Amino acid sequence: MVRQSLREDVGKGDITTRLTVEPGSRCRAALRAKSDGVLSGMTPFRMVFDILNAHLRAWEARPDGTVFRPGDVLASFSALSRATLTGERTALNFVQHLSGVATHTARFVKAVEGLDVRITDTRKTLPLFRDLEKEAVLHGGGTNHRRGLYDAILIKDNHIRAAGGIEEALRRAKKVAGNGMKIEIEVTNLEECECALSIGADIVMLDNMSLEDMATATQRRDGAHVLFEASGNVTLDRVRRVAETGVDMISVGALTHSAPAADLSLKIEEA
């Protein structure tokens, strides 16, 4: 991914740097925070300069998951000036985006502090960035939902329609599910929820349901070992009220698809 990102940006060569910077010159560089946040993406950040043969020395960096404040130095190093300038934007693109995901996640986690609920991500990730974005969610204190279509059974509305209804979809899934894999199904109202519970779903996703209906749904556990997931229309302003309905997890697509980039900069000066 890093190599492909560099090919996209550098192409046949960094014209400006080649014309303005002497070959062999070295610089000192510092990655600084300009806002509050949570750090993520230091591996691809460093990898950019290694791939460009920047010959890094005196490398110091904060670990992913570090909470930072404006003015904090998150990484510092000396390196070849040309390679540092060429890789600057690509390196920042990785660390700013991933730190943004970690930071946004931390805000949601903070909003439900003290309640027995997990904030989880979704599959709404940038293509090819899923592993990095899901790692950033962990750095922000969240948890990972399924990684893809291959590692969990999640029956959604289109599956239900294609199968001919909730009962038939669950029946087919339960017939062949093995290795202790749990079955999750999406419902949109209390009637569908009751149906899913009666057939024995392990996890029930309450999709875009009102706070009142979510609270009613969670009260129908009746001692059964079933988990409830809230999904849809989850904002920072609303997430605590959603958590107070008694759900076990809240999935938030915005953690990855709408996280603002962290405000970070790479300052370079002559060595």
Steps between C-alpha positions, in 0.01 A plus 500: 500500500778741588693422182189546288421829677850626424471399135175693480655817643859491372445351156814551290660718769464792740582786263493784753725328753746390232535859376527673837674265745862386483547122479651351816386783729339402829224653708333471837126431499233508768142380485301744712140504620292810435187371675389251764481138388607136517795377296477220244688410184860527609599180317404621150629849588848363568479252212465781245846633580656154522370411153643826366841415653499813713766349733324596821706564811408594857145374449269564794125451489203476733312168483162466331223566746681799654270786596650826374451872546584798276875550482592142590783347296378157390808397301841645423790384284782609275506383138596581144321821407387395153340177617334675795344768281388245242333279759354774719148510358456124465622443855268770633204364304533169685557634850248785478219278373566216742547732797171660398328161522657431841406847624139475379469157661634631831229769503225238466661281766524798735133584441384162639751485785366315804246296303537129421508536122754467220555741213572298186596576142338375179605397147456861385870546443714636219582220254830332596525709820284270713776339708660836574169670580385219725833516682446875542159429656674283759753778566204727574355257754232347277451138399493327163189349346545235231792565267320389186239271351706192586527504878147549636136434414306825479160472333393844379182633344589404143594146610162474673311610190703270275444205734127559532481636855667501841391149594630342180828695507570399860394141440745463211784666690449289813488182293853538366677731747783320673809543714302695759449792261231732633214614281406866493191637329379851428149604607317829458208469741385316812301240307809398302705503820256262670519267202881500503507428874248217473706324232822536698715772349820555699525872425218731397587821320243770574521709185379861505252427777373762744657526845173380652481191278866416563442514875193276462696253287783462750250433778380192309821305561311289754823348622598384152863531402451755223683822421345816360676733260375851420566628151398799291473872572763484774654843559716633780204695634279190505736214579467512879121487482532201268734332750253561783240282325694194617661391173830314522673664205455800275636483146601835352589525132610859553807380693662421166298657220460847653799551730663843448874482440714584802676835475867399485796655321854395411748783555837471329820701554862463400703254702 
